[in-house]
Amino acid sequence: MHLLFLRTLSFIAVILILFSCATTKRTTQTAVNISSLKYLGAHEIPYDFKYKNTIVGGLSGIDYDAKHDLYYLISDDRADKNPVRFYCASIYFTQNGIDSLVFTNVINILQPGGSFYPNRKQDPFKNPDPEAIRYNPLSRQLVWSSEGERVLELKDTVLVNPSVLIIEPGGKYIDSFALPANMIINTTEKGPRRNGVFEGMSYADNYKTLFVNIEEPLFEDGPRADTVENNALIRILKFDVAEKKCIAQYAYKLDKIAYAPNPETAFKINGVSDILSLGNNKLLVMERSASKGRIPATIKLFIADLNGATDISFTTLKNNRSFIAAKKSLLLNMDDLGIYTDNLEGITFGPLLPNGHKTLLFVADNNFSNTEKAQLLLFEVLE
């Protein structure tokens, strides 16, 4: 009887070890050394596509849940068309390209207290601007970012701080990350610019770290990117996930805007629309340049190395040369592929291809416009 008991305990121990290994395999982030990317194909979501009484559009962030083979895609609809939400989807592809995308659910993102977020007319001070989404398989929770708002008008001044919020997979609010002082929205030209704040983010260090990038430079850090080199610098924030607080900030230099707008005084921008951890303090950084008069966007992918970069948490960057920015190297300019690239805003690693290679998927925000495309792009990762 005693021997049988010992054998039973040994069997249980083996099962627990195997289960633990399987869980570790699913939730461990491994370093990725990307030498190049191979374009495999694109898929377009039709304009004004309806799913469960919502309009699918404004897809500005994407992440992959490997355990459930599921994708999360957040919409930047500010409750103007439908409630603030994200979508769940299955994406099927091979080494020959994307076969299909099937939406499987739509989840309303709820504010503290459990109610829907209001739109701008209902309450502009509680209306978010969703941009990025990531899944944490350890906590089985999602994190998403809002850019906030900065409207300065005589009759209607609206200041809403950006935010990084934690929710359940069902959309219920759990908690939020503490905001560094220099990310507070101000009426003066200090802090973040309008619509240029928490655009992308990525878990790192086995989900102990969350990197969050602002899209454009803070006012006190210098000018926005232009069609000539002007040392435009954004910040990449490093958050401790357990403490939910920012523990470091790093400077990253933007490329110049790829094309001049038409007319010359019209809208133009280059900023970082998303980031993805490669491990060892390295990030895949997506710069998106757009100019009025040119429908495609110019998408450049860089590898940024934060090792050796200065922590600039308490430093302003304008006219300052006493810091070291992240090193960056160009991985791919999508203009060189000869394909149409729209307003790409989200990146995620996907499942492995049949040949064992990793995949990258990108999603484009069509701004709910019939002149832009809600597209998915698929790439094979060559290491």
MIROKE-18381 format. One record per residue (C-alpha): residue in three letters; chain; residue number from 1; x, y, z. Coordinates in nm, 2 decimals, decimal comma. Example, Ala and Ser with C-alpha at 12.3 -4.5 7.8 and 13.67 -1.06 7.14 Angstrom:
# residues 2
ATOM code unit pos      X      Y      Z
ATOM  ALA    A   1   1,23  -0,45   0,78
ATOM  SER    A   2   1,37  -0,11   0,71
This chain:
# residues 383
ATOM code unit pos      X      Y      Z
ATOM  MET    A   1   0,00   0,00   0,00
ATOM  HIS    A   2   0,28   0,24   0,09
ATOM  LEU    A   3   0,46   0,15  -0,24
ATOM  LEU    A   4   0,15   0,22  -0,44
ATOM  PHE    A   5   0,11   0,55  -0,27
ATOM  LEU    A   6   0,46   0,65  -0,35
ATOM  ARG    A   7   0,41   0,55  -0,72
ATOM  THR    A   8   0,09   0,75  -0,73
ATOM  LEU    A   9   0,28   1,06  -0,59
ATOM  SER    A  10   0,55   1,01  -0,85
ATOM  PHE    A  11   0,30   0,99  -1,13
ATOM  ILE    A  12   0,13   1,31  -1,01
ATOM  ALA    A  13   0,46   1,49  -0,98
ATOM  VAL    A  14   0,55   1,39  -1,34
ATOM  ILE    A  15   0,22   1,52  -1,47
ATOM  LEU    A  16   0,26   1,85  -1,28
ATOM  ILE    A  17   0,61   1,89  -1,42
ATOM  LEU    A  18   0,49   1,83  -1,78
ATOM  PHE    A  19   0,20   2,06  -1,73
ATOM  SER    A  20   0,43   2,33  -1,59
ATOM  CYS    A  21   0,66   2,30  -1,89
ATOM  ALA    A  22   0,37   2,32  -2,13
ATOM  THR    A  23   0,25   2,63  -1,95
ATOM  THR    A  24   0,60   2,79  -1,96
ATOM  LYS    A  25   0,63   2,72  -2,33
ATOM  ARG    A  26   0,31   2,90  -2,40
ATOM  THR    A  27   0,39   3,20  -2,18
ATOM  THR    A  28   0,77   3,25  -2,22
ATOM  GLN    A  29   0,88   3,53  -2,46
ATOM  THR    A  30   1,19   3,42  -2,65
ATOM  ALA    A  31   1,44   3,66  -2,82
ATOM  VAL    A  32   1,39   3,70  -3,19
ATOM  ASN    A  33   1,68   3,79  -3,42
ATOM  ILE    A  34   1,53   3,92  -3,75
ATOM  SER    A  35   1,76   3,94  -4,04
ATOM  SER    A  36   1,49   4,01  -4,30
ATOM  LEU    A  37   1,12   3,99  -4,38
ATOM  LYS    A  38   0,95   3,81  -4,67
ATOM  TYR    A  39   0,62   3,95  -4,79
ATOM  LEU    A  40   0,36   3,67  -4,82
ATOM  GLY    A  41   0,03   3,85  -4,90
ATOM  ALA    A  42  -0,25   4,08  -4,80
ATOM  HIS    A  43  -0,61   4,06  -4,71
ATOM  GLU    A  44  -0,87   4,34  -4,72
ATOM  ILE    A  45  -1,17   4,38  -4,50
ATOM  PRO    A  46  -1,45   4,54  -4,71
ATOM  TYR    A  47  -1,54   4,90  -4,64
ATOM  ASP    A  48  -1,84   4,94  -4,41
ATOM  PHE    A  49  -1,83   4,56  -4,32
ATOM  LYS    A  50  -2,08   4,48  -4,05
ATOM  TYR    A  51  -2,03   4,23  -3,77
ATOM  LYS    A  52  -2,29   4,18  -3,49
ATOM  ASN    A  53  -2,44   4,52  -3,55
ATOM  THR    A  54  -2,11   4,70  -3,55
ATOM  ILE    A  55  -1,91   4,86  -3,83
ATOM  VAL    A  56  -1,57   4,70  -3,85
ATOM  GLY    A  57  -1,31   4,98  -3,91
ATOM  GLY    A  58  -1,05   5,19  -3,74
ATOM  LEU    A  59  -0,85   4,88  -3,65
ATOM  SER    A  60  -0,55   5,03  -3,48
ATOM  GLY    A  61  -0,40   4,75  -3,28
ATOM  ILE    A  62  -0,36   4,37  -3,31
ATOM  ASP    A  63  -0,23   4,09  -3,08
ATOM  TYR    A  64  -0,21   3,72  -3,09
ATOM  ASP    A  65  -0,32   3,47  -2,82
ATOM  ALA    A  66  -0,12   3,16  -2,91
ATOM  LYS    A  67  -0,29   2,93  -2,66
ATOM  HIS    A  68  -0,64   2,99  -2,81
ATOM  ASP    A  69  -0,51   3,07  -3,16
ATOM  LEU    A  70  -0,70   3,39  -3,14
ATOM  TYR    A  71  -0,64   3,75  -3,25
ATOM  TYR    A  72  -0,75   4,07  -3,07
ATOM  LEU    A  73  -0,81   4,38  -3,28
ATOM  ILE    A  74  -0,90   4,71  -3,12
ATOM  SER    A  75  -1,11   4,97  -3,30
ATOM  ASP    A  76  -1,03   5,34  -3,25
ATOM  ASP    A  77  -1,40   5,43  -3,28
ATOM  ARG    A  78  -1,46   5,67  -3,00
ATOM  ALA    A  79  -1,81   5,55  -2,95
ATOM  ASP    A  80  -1,92   5,77  -3,25
ATOM  LYS    A  81  -2,05   5,47  -3,45
ATOM  ASN    A  82  -2,07   5,19  -3,19
ATOM  PRO    A  83  -1,96   5,15  -2,83
ATOM  VAL    A  84  -1,58   5,14  -2,76
ATOM  ARG    A  85  -1,48   4,78  -2,85
ATOM  PHE    A  86  -1,23   4,52  -2,97
ATOM  TYR    A  87  -1,28   4,22  -3,19
ATOM  CYS    A  88  -1,18   3,86  -3,17
ATOM  ALA    A  89  -1,09   3,69  -3,49
ATOM  SER    A  90  -0,93   3,38  -3,65
ATOM  ILE    A  91  -0,69   3,44  -3,93
ATOM  TYR    A  92  -0,60   3,15  -4,17
ATOM  PHE    A  93  -0,29   3,16  -4,38
ATOM  THR    A  94  -0,02   2,95  -4,54
ATOM  GLN    A  95   0,32   3,02  -4,69
ATOM  ASN    A  96   0,12   3,13  -5,00
ATOM  GLY    A  97  -0,05   3,41  -4,81
ATOM  ILE    A  98  -0,36   3,49  -4,62
ATOM  ASP    A  99  -0,66   3,27  -4,69
ATOM  SER    A 100  -0,93   3,43  -4,48
ATOM  LEU    A 101  -1,02   3,63  -4,17
ATOM  VAL    A 102  -1,32   3,53  -3,96
ATOM  PHE    A 103  -1,45   3,75  -3,68
ATOM  THR    A 104  -1,56   3,54  -3,38
ATOM  ASN    A 105  -1,67   3,80  -3,13
ATOM  VAL    A 106  -1,70   4,17  -3,05
ATOM  ILE    A 107  -1,64   4,29  -2,69
ATOM  ASN    A 108  -1,74   4,62  -2,55
ATOM  ILE    A 109  -1,47   4,79  -2,34
ATOM  LEU    A 110  -1,62   4,91  -2,02
ATOM  GLN    A 111  -1,52   5,20  -1,80
ATOM  PRO    A 112  -1,48   5,18  -1,42
ATOM  GLY    A 113  -1,82   5,10  -1,28
ATOM  GLY    A 114  -1,92   4,87  -1,57
ATOM  SER    A 115  -2,09   5,11  -1,80
ATOM  PHE    A 116  -2,01   5,19  -2,17
ATOM  TYR    A 117  -1,78   5,48  -2,24
ATOM  PRO    A 118  -1,97   5,79  -2,36
ATOM  ASN    A 119  -1,90   5,95  -2,70
ATOM  ARG    A 120  -1,77   6,30  -2,73
ATOM  LYS    A 121  -2,11   6,47  -2,73
ATOM  GLN    A 122  -2,23   6,28  -2,42
ATOM  ASP    A 123  -1,92   6,35  -2,21
ATOM  PRO    A 124  -1,60   6,46  -2,38
ATOM  PHE    A 125  -1,40   6,43  -2,05
ATOM  LYS    A 126  -1,46   6,06  -2,03
ATOM  ASN    A 127  -1,44   5,98  -2,40
ATOM  PRO    A 128  -1,13   5,77  -2,48
ATOM  ASP    A 129  -0,92   5,74  -2,80
ATOM  PRO    A 130  -0,83   5,37  -2,83
ATOM  GLU    A 131  -0,51   5,28  -3,00
ATOM  ALA    A 132  -0,32   4,97  -2,89
ATOM  ILE    A 133  -0,41   4,63  -2,74
ATOM  ARG    A 134  -0,20   4,34  -2,60
ATOM  TYR    A 135  -0,28   4,01  -2,43
ATOM  ASN    A 136  -0,10   3,88  -2,12
ATOM  PRO    A 137  -0,13   3,50  -2,11
ATOM  LEU    A 138   0,01   3,49  -1,75
ATOM  SER    A 139  -0,27   3,70  -1,60
ATOM  ARG    A 140  -0,52   3,62  -1,88
ATOM  GLN    A 141  -0,59   3,99  -1,91
ATOM  LEU    A 142  -0,58   4,25  -2,18
ATOM  VAL    A 143  -0,41   4,59  -2,17
ATOM  TRP    A 144  -0,51   4,88  -2,40
ATOM  SER    A 145  -0,41   5,24  -2,45
ATOM  SER    A 146  -0,60   5,56  -2,50
ATOM  GLU    A 147  -0,44   5,88  -2,64
ATOM  GLY    A 148  -0,66   6,11  -2,44
ATOM  GLU    A 149  -0,76   6,45  -2,58
ATOM  ARG    A 150  -0,63   6,81  -2,61
ATOM  VAL    A 151  -0,88   7,06  -2,75
ATOM  LEU    A 152  -0,82   7,43  -2,68
ATOM  GLU    A 153  -1,12   7,64  -2,77
ATOM  LEU    A 154  -1,26   7,95  -2,60
ATOM  LYS    A 155  -1,59   7,79  -2,53
ATOM  ASP    A 156  -1,49   7,43  -2,50
ATOM  THR    A 157  -1,15   7,34  -2,36
ATOM  VAL    A 158  -1,11   6,96  -2,32
ATOM  LEU    A 159  -0,81   6,80  -2,15
ATOM  VAL    A 160  -0,81   6,43  -2,11
ATOM  ASN    A 161  -0,49   6,25  -2,01
ATOM  PRO    A 162  -0,37   5,94  -2,20
ATOM  SER    A 163  -0,40   5,61  -2,02
ATOM  VAL    A 164  -0,29   5,25  -2,02
ATOM  LEU    A 165  -0,57   5,03  -1,88
ATOM  ILE    A 166  -0,61   4,66  -1,78
ATOM  ILE    A 167  -0,94   4,48  -1,86
ATOM  GLU    A 168  -1,07   4,13  -1,85
ATOM  PRO    A 169  -1,12   3,94  -2,18
ATOM  GLY    A 170  -1,49   4,02  -2,14
ATOM  GLY    A 171  -1,42   4,40  -2,14
ATOM  LYS    A 172  -1,46   4,47  -1,77
ATOM  TYR    A 173  -1,22   4,73  -1,62
ATOM  ILE    A 174  -0,96   4,60  -1,37
ATOM  ASP    A 175  -0,70   4,86  -1,32
ATOM  SER    A 176  -0,47   5,12  -1,48
ATOM  PHE    A 177  -0,10   5,21  -1,49
ATOM  ALA    A 178   0,03   5,52  -1,31
ATOM  LEU    A 179   0,09   5,81  -1,55
ATOM  PRO    A 180   0,44   5,98  -1,54
ATOM  ALA    A 181   0,42   6,36  -1,47
ATOM  ASN    A 182   0,55   6,45  -1,82
ATOM  MET    A 183   0,25   6,27  -1,99
ATOM  ILE    A 184  -0,01   6,50  -1,84
ATOM  ILE    A 185  -0,20   6,70  -2,10
ATOM  ASN    A 186  -0,17   7,08  -2,05
ATOM  THR    A 187  -0,32   7,39  -2,19
ATOM  THR    A 188   0,03   7,53  -2,24
ATOM  GLU    A 189   0,28   7,38  -2,49
ATOM  LYS    A 190   0,41   7,13  -2,24
ATOM  GLY    A 191   0,36   6,75  -2,24
ATOM  PRO    A 192   0,19   6,55  -2,52
ATOM  ARG    A 193   0,06   6,69  -2,84
ATOM  ARG    A 194  -0,30   6,61  -2,95
ATOM  ASN    A 195  -0,34   6,27  -3,11
ATOM  GLY    A 196   0,03   6,19  -3,07
ATOM  VAL    A 197   0,05   6,00  -2,74
ATOM  PHE    A 198   0,02   5,63  -2,65
ATOM  GLU    A 199   0,01   5,48  -3,00
ATOM  GLY    A 200   0,18   5,15  -2,95
ATOM  MET    A 201   0,30   4,91  -2,68
ATOM  SER    A 202   0,45   4,56  -2,62
ATOM  TYR    A 203   0,50   4,32  -2,34
ATOM  ALA    A 204   0,86   4,22  -2,28
ATOM  ASP    A 205   1,08   4,03  -2,03
ATOM  ASN    A 206   0,83   3,74  -2,00
ATOM  TYR    A 207   0,55   3,99  -1,93
ATOM  LYS    A 208   0,73   4,16  -1,65
ATOM  THR    A 209   0,77   4,48  -1,86
ATOM  LEU    A 210   0,54   4,68  -2,08
ATOM  PHE    A 211   0,69   4,92  -2,33
ATOM  VAL    A 212   0,47   5,20  -2,45
ATOM  ASN    A 213   0,56   5,46  -2,71
ATOM  ILE    A 214   0,43   5,80  -2,78
ATOM  GLU    A 215   0,37   5,87  -3,15
ATOM  GLU    A 216   0,51   6,22  -3,17
ATOM  PRO    A 217   0,75   6,44  -2,97
ATOM  LEU    A 218   0,64   6,61  -2,65
ATOM  PHE    A 219   0,63   6,99  -2,68
ATOM  GLU    A 220   0,94   7,03  -2,46
ATOM  ASP    A 221   1,13   6,77  -2,65
ATOM  GLY    A 222   1,14   6,96  -2,98
ATOM  PRO    A 223   0,96   6,98  -3,32
ATOM  ARG    A 224   0,74   6,72  -3,49
ATOM  ALA    A 225   0,90   6,54  -3,78
ATOM  ASP    A 226   0,92   6,73  -4,10
ATOM  THR    A 227   1,02   6,67  -4,47
ATOM  VAL    A 228   1,38   6,77  -4,37
ATOM  GLU    A 229   1,59   6,62  -4,09
ATOM  ASN    A 230   1,52   6,81  -3,77
ATOM  ASN    A 231   1,61   6,57  -3,49
ATOM  ALA    A 232   1,25   6,49  -3,40
ATOM  LEU    A 233   1,26   6,27  -3,09
ATOM  ILE    A 234   0,98   6,06  -2,93
ATOM  ARG    A 235   0,98   5,87  -2,61
ATOM  ILE    A 236   0,95   5,50  -2,53
ATOM  LEU    A 237   0,83   5,44  -2,18
ATOM  LYS    A 238   0,92   5,13  -1,98
ATOM  PHE    A 239   0,66   5,02  -1,72
ATOM  ASP    A 240   0,69   4,76  -1,45
ATOM  VAL    A 241   0,39   4,54  -1,49
ATOM  ALA    A 242   0,37   4,42  -1,12
ATOM  GLU    A 243   0,40   4,78  -0,98
ATOM  LYS    A 244   0,21   4,94  -1,27
ATOM  LYS    A 245   0,44   5,23  -1,28
ATOM  CYS    A 246   0,69   5,38  -1,53
ATOM  ILE    A 247   1,05   5,30  -1,44
ATOM  ALA    A 248   1,24   5,44  -1,74
ATOM  GLN    A 249   1,20   5,65  -2,06
ATOM  TYR    A 250   1,42   5,64  -2,37
ATOM  ALA    A 251   1,46   5,87  -2,67
ATOM  TYR    A 252   1,41   5,75  -3,02
ATOM  LYS    A 253   1,48   5,96  -3,32
ATOM  LEU    A 254   1,23   5,97  -3,60
ATOM  ASP    A 255   1,31   5,97  -3,97
ATOM  LYS    A 256   1,20   6,26  -4,18
ATOM  ILE    A 257   0,86   6,26  -4,35
ATOM  ALA    A 258   0,89   6,06  -4,67
ATOM  TYR    A 259   0,69   6,28  -4,91
ATOM  ALA    A 260   0,60   6,65  -4,91
ATOM  PRO    A 261   0,22   6,72  -4,89
ATOM  ASN    A 262   0,01   6,88  -5,17
ATOM  PRO    A 263  -0,04   7,16  -5,11
ATOM  GLU    A 264   0,28   7,22  -4,91
ATOM  THR    A 265   0,09   7,36  -4,61
ATOM  ALA    A 266  -0,14   7,06  -4,58
ATOM  PHE    A 267  -0,13   6,78  -4,33
ATOM  LYS    A 268   0,18   6,57  -4,29
ATOM  ILE    A 269   0,32   6,33  -4,03
ATOM  ASN    A 270   0,57   6,07  -3,94
ATOM  GLY    A 271   0,55   5,89  -3,61
ATOM  VAL    A 272   0,57   5,55  -3,44
ATOM  SER    A 273   0,25   5,37  -3,48
ATOM  ASP    A 274   0,34   5,05  -3,30
ATOM  ILE    A 275   0,63   4,86  -3,13
ATOM  LEU    A 276   0,70   4,49  -3,07
ATOM  SER    A 277   0,95   4,34  -2,83
ATOM  LEU    A 278   1,23   4,13  -2,98
ATOM  GLY    A 279   1,38   4,05  -2,64
ATOM  ASN    A 280   1,71   4,17  -2,49
ATOM  ASN    A 281   1,59   4,53  -2,48
ATOM  LYS    A 282   1,53   4,54  -2,85
ATOM  LEU    A 283   1,21   4,65  -3,02
ATOM  LEU    A 284   1,07   4,63  -3,37
ATOM  VAL    A 285   0,95   4,98  -3,44
ATOM  MET    A 286   0,71   5,08  -3,71
ATOM  GLU    A 287   0,73   5,44  -3,84
ATOM  ARG    A 288   0,43   5,55  -4,05
ATOM  SER    A 289   0,47   5,86  -4,27
ATOM  ALA    A 290   0,17   6,01  -4,44
ATOM  SER    A 291   0,11   6,33  -4,64
ATOM  LYS    A 292  -0,20   6,48  -4,79
ATOM  GLY    A 293  -0,21   6,43  -5,17
ATOM  ARG    A 294  -0,06   6,08  -5,15
ATOM  ILE    A 295  -0,30   5,80  -5,06
ATOM  PRO    A 296  -0,05   5,52  -4,96
ATOM  ALA    A 297   0,14   5,56  -4,64
ATOM  THR    A 298   0,52   5,50  -4,62
ATOM  ILE    A 299   0,59   5,23  -4,37
ATOM  LYS    A 300   0,94   5,17  -4,24
ATOM  LEU    A 301   1,04   4,90  -3,99
ATOM  PHE    A 302   1,34   4,96  -3,77
ATOM  ILE    A 303   1,51   4,75  -3,50
ATOM  ALA    A 304   1,57   4,98  -3,20
ATOM  ASP    A 305   1,83   4,88  -2,93
ATOM  LEU    A 306   1,77   5,03  -2,59
ATOM  ASN    A 307   2,09   4,89  -2,44
ATOM  GLY    A 308   2,31   5,18  -2,36
ATOM  ALA    A 309   2,04   5,44  -2,41
ATOM  THR    A 310   2,00   5,71  -2,14
ATOM  ASP    A 311   1,70   5,71  -1,90
ATOM  ILE    A 312   1,55   6,05  -1,98
ATOM  SER    A 313   1,26   6,03  -1,74
ATOM  PHE    A 314   1,35   6,37  -1,59
ATOM  THR    A 315   1,52   6,52  -1,89
ATOM  THR    A 316   1,39   6,75  -2,16
ATOM  LEU    A 317   1,53   6,68  -2,50
ATOM  LYS    A 318   1,50   7,01  -2,69
ATOM  ASN    A 319   1,84   7,16  -2,76
ATOM  ASN    A 320   1,99   6,89  -2,54
ATOM  ARG    A 321   2,29   6,67  -2,64
ATOM  SER    A 322   2,36   6,52  -2,30
ATOM  PHE    A 323   2,18   6,19  -2,36
ATOM  ILE    A 324   2,21   5,88  -2,57
ATOM  ALA    A 325   1,91   5,79  -2,78
ATOM  ALA    A 326   1,82   5,43  -2,88
ATOM  LYS    A 327   2,02   5,29  -3,16
ATOM  LYS    A 328   1,81   5,22  -3,47
ATOM  SER    A 329   1,87   5,02  -3,79
ATOM  LEU    A 330   1,65   4,99  -4,09
ATOM  LEU    A 331   1,50   4,65  -4,14
ATOM  LEU    A 332   1,25   4,72  -4,42
ATOM  ASN    A 333   1,10   5,01  -4,61
ATOM  MET    A 334   0,77   4,87  -4,75
ATOM  ASP    A 335   0,78   5,12  -5,04
ATOM  ASP    A 336   1,05   4,89  -5,18
ATOM  LEU    A 337   0,81   4,60  -5,20
ATOM  GLY    A 338   0,60   4,76  -5,48
ATOM  ILE    A 339   0,27   4,69  -5,28
ATOM  TYR    A 340   0,00   4,92  -5,15
ATOM  THR    A 341   0,04   5,01  -4,79
ATOM  ASP    A 342  -0,23   5,20  -4,61
ATOM  ASN    A 343  -0,24   5,34  -4,25
ATOM  LEU    A 344  -0,07   5,05  -4,08
ATOM  GLU    A 345  -0,10   5,09  -3,70
ATOM  GLY    A 346  -0,07   4,74  -3,54
ATOM  ILE    A 347   0,19   4,46  -3,54
ATOM  THR    A 348   0,19   4,11  -3,38
ATOM  PHE    A 349   0,38   3,79  -3,41
ATOM  GLY    A 350   0,15   3,51  -3,53
ATOM  PRO    A 351   0,18   3,13  -3,54
ATOM  LEU    A 352   0,46   2,95  -3,71
ATOM  LEU    A 353   0,45   2,86  -4,08
ATOM  PRO    A 354   0,47   2,50  -4,20
ATOM  ASN    A 355   0,84   2,55  -4,25
ATOM  GLY    A 356   0,88   2,65  -3,88
ATOM  HIS    A 357   0,94   3,02  -3,95
ATOM  LYS    A 358   0,78   3,29  -3,74
ATOM  THR    A 359   0,52   3,53  -3,89
ATOM  LEU    A 360   0,44   3,89  -3,85
ATOM  LEU    A 361   0,09   4,04  -3,91
ATOM  PHE    A 362   0,01   4,40  -3,96
ATOM  VAL    A 363  -0,33   4,57  -3,95
ATOM  ALA    A 364  -0,43   4,91  -4,11
ATOM  ASP    A 365  -0,67   5,16  -3,97
ATOM  ASN    A 366  -0,90   5,28  -4,25
ATOM  ASN    A 367  -1,04   5,57  -4,04
ATOM  PHE    A 368  -1,38   5,45  -4,15
ATOM  SER    A 369  -1,32   5,60  -4,49
ATOM  ASN    A 370  -1,40   5,46  -4,83
ATOM  THR    A 371  -1,08   5,60  -4,97
ATOM  GLU    A 372  -0,86   5,39  -4,72
ATOM  LYS    A 373  -0,82   5,02  -4,68
ATOM  ALA    A 374  -0,86   4,81  -4,36
ATOM  GLN    A 375  -0,59   4,56  -4,47
ATOM  LEU    A 376  -0,39   4,28  -4,31
ATOM  LEU    A 377  -0,03   4,22  -4,43
ATOM  LEU    A 378   0,15   3,89  -4,37
ATOM  PHE    A 379   0,53   3,85  -4,35
ATOM  GLU    A 380   0,76   3,56  -4,30
ATOM  VAL    A 381   1,04   3,62  -4,04
ATOM  LEU    A 382   1,39   3,52  -4,16
ATOM  GLU    A 383   1,63   3,49  -3,87
